[in-house]
Every structure is written in C-alpha cells, then in structure tokens.
C-alpha cells in the first residue's frame, strides 16, 4: 500500500509544527468565524488518539502526499471515495425505496481519489479503536484481514453482476451487531424525533427553544426560505413513496456541533409532512458544505469544475455512493455559499462499538463493513448518472489487484499498524500544542482578553 518506512515518526518538534500548520491551513476561515466552536472541536479531539484521528482527516491526506501508493493506477486513482472512512462512520438509514439499510452514513469529505485511501484510513482507524480495547497486534491483523478479504470478495461478486446498485445490507442478509442496528432502527418513529426537537402549541408544531437553536429575524428567515425554494429544484420526486408539499412551518439557526462540523453555519427547517397530521412533519438540515480533505491533494481541475459548490459536491457524492439516497437530499446556496440539504431522519442508528469487545463479536462486523465498503466504491461508476467515473470500478480494482491479493492485504494491514502508531504520537503532540496556545486564534483556556 505505502512504504511503511515513510511513516516513521519524524522529529517531534517539526511534526508538532506540521500538525498545527495543517490544521490552520484547513480550518483557518472557520476558526476565524467561530473560535469557540473550534475550541470545542479541539477539546473533543484531545480526548484520545481515535478522537484526534476522526477530526484530522486533513493531516491524513497531507501525509498521503509523502507516501508511495503501490495500489493506484490510472483508474483506481480516480474513483468516488467516502474520504473520511473510519470505524464510527457506519450506521443505518432509510433509503429512497423505504428500506432500512446499513451503510456508510457520512459524506462531508466525499470526493474522487485513490480507492486505497479509504481502505487505509479505515484500517488505521480500526487499529486505533482496537488498541483502545487492548486487543493485540495479531488480533488486529486477523480482524483487518477479514475486513479486506470481505471487501475483495464483494468487489469480485460485483464483476459477476449487472445490478450492483441494488445491493444493500438489510435485515435479511446481516448478522450480529449490524443486524441488531437494523432491527433497532425499524422500531424508531418520526413522532419520536419530532417530540425531541419540537413542541405543539394551539395545534401548530414549531421548533423547541433549545440552547443550540437561534431564532431568526425577518430578513434572515426570508433568505432561508428563498434557499429552500432553490433547493426544491435539486430533488427528485420519490418513485415509490409519497411526496411532501415542502410548506415551511418553522426555521431556526443552529450549527455544526460534531467533531467534523465545527464552525459550519446551519439551519433546521420544519416542513409540513405527507399530510396535515402533526405526527409526520419533516425536519430538514441545511448545512454549509466544507472543502473535503481529499480535494486538497487531488489537483484535477476537471473534478473541481464539475461541482457548483461544496453543497452540490456533498449531495452529488452521497447520491453516487449510496445509489438509493433519501428523497430529501439536495443542495442550495445562501449568500453565494453552497449548503447541503438532507432530512434529519429518525431512521438512523450508528454502529455501537462500546459493547463489541471480543474478536468473535467483532469479526462478523468487519466482514459486513468490508461488503459495505465495496458497495460504496462500486456503485458510483459508469452505471451512475454522472460522467466523472466512466468505467466499472469493480473491474478496475480487480485488474489492479490481479493475483496479488495476499500482498495487498498485508500492505494495508502493515500501513494500519504504522499509521496508528504515528497517530498516537501525533495526538500527544497535538494536545501539547493546544495546551501551549500554539494554534493561532484558538486559546486552550477559552479566556477572552480583558478590555
């Protein structure tokens, strides 16, 4: 995969400065706009090496520019990738056909790049997660071998099928913790989500006045309503399910509060549902798109020019990688900036790793994550409604691997061990830099200057 010698820890001082420089280069505009949000993001990243890894995809890609990718050729270097594939970016959702599907569930960093980058990033993330669970290196190697073997088996299966876009991990073909997540999702309700986010007064539903919600003045509200009208032109009516009227009942400002969404402006929009009953109103998330980390090392102008803005890029990527995305997925602009629009769906459950502690429990999960990753890569190709990948990805991967299956698996696993080791050291350096106030504009104390 990559020459592991390239991942030997460098001088701590130089690496510490590199970490700061990469974070500032990636997030400077957002840090300037909302320093408090990034202070929160960095505190979450400081929690442990895995949390740091989740929040520093930009550093991973900066490192990819200095490593040698043995598993990349003209085609496999230009496929749709998730961009931030790690162990906690899998879960359930309801697709456009009404099925509860287990799949990758985050597309903020999706772009076109090396298929190996997703596999490397996931493998290193699992090595970090497994280290946190005190699993031995030999167990990690075995588990990642299962993940990669399952991935390659599913890619090979797609070469024998003419309908890879219909493949999905659902109730009937899952097991263990993945199957449990699918079943748990079927028990969730739209009303349950509405009860958490909204209140009903005089038979009218509106957003609850929560600490993270911000009421809009008339001018800002009008801007958002106009953006929703533009968004409506980017969605397609559902083929098998009822459409909604898109009548707006309420709007609030909110913000990105996850590790990956810090500082991104966002709104929640409450729509009249499939009918006038209060139980099935729909909540949309309208979130500013961000520059995806892989794009920083993919200079191809044809790819960049294909997207109108980052909201368009995020929505297009999700449609390509999911095959049957939600009917509400779309994009819009506010103030000349791209926003991605999606449903805040009640039918989403993240894979819970907390109680997965033993190899016999983890192994079947990795088998299924391998299949999900193969589907992710292989559906966004020549069969899709775009022109960026004009070939069959499964054939490109199979040709690239050739008869070197075991060599490929060994290289990815070796990379995972080496990069996890580097990340544990990087986490220490990041915490030291953050505590010392070395990240410009972001004081670890959070204190405001005395005036």
Secondary structure, 3 states (H helix, E strand, C coil): CCCHHHHCCCCHHHHHHHHHHHHHHHHHHHHHHCHHHHHHHHHHHCCCHHHHHHHCHHHHHHHHCCCCCCCCCCCCCCEEECCCCCCCCEEEEECCCCCEEEEECCCCCCEEECHHHHHHHHHHHHHHHHHHCCCCHHHHHHHHHHHHHHHHHHHHHHHCCCCHHHCCECHHHCCHHHHHHHHHHHCCCHHHHHHHHEEEECCEEEECCCCCCECCCHHHHHHHHHHHHHHHCCCCCCCCCCCCCCCEEEEEEEECCCCCCCCCEEEEEEECCCCCCHHHCEEEEEEECCCCHHHHHCCCHHHHHHCCCHHHHHHHHHHHHHCCCCCCCEEEEECCEEEEEEECCCCCCECCCCCCCCHHHHHHHHHHHHHHHHHHHHHCCCCCCCCCCCCCHHHHHHHHHCCCHHHHHHHHHHHHHHHHHHHHHHHHHHHHHHHCCCCCCCCCCCCCCCC
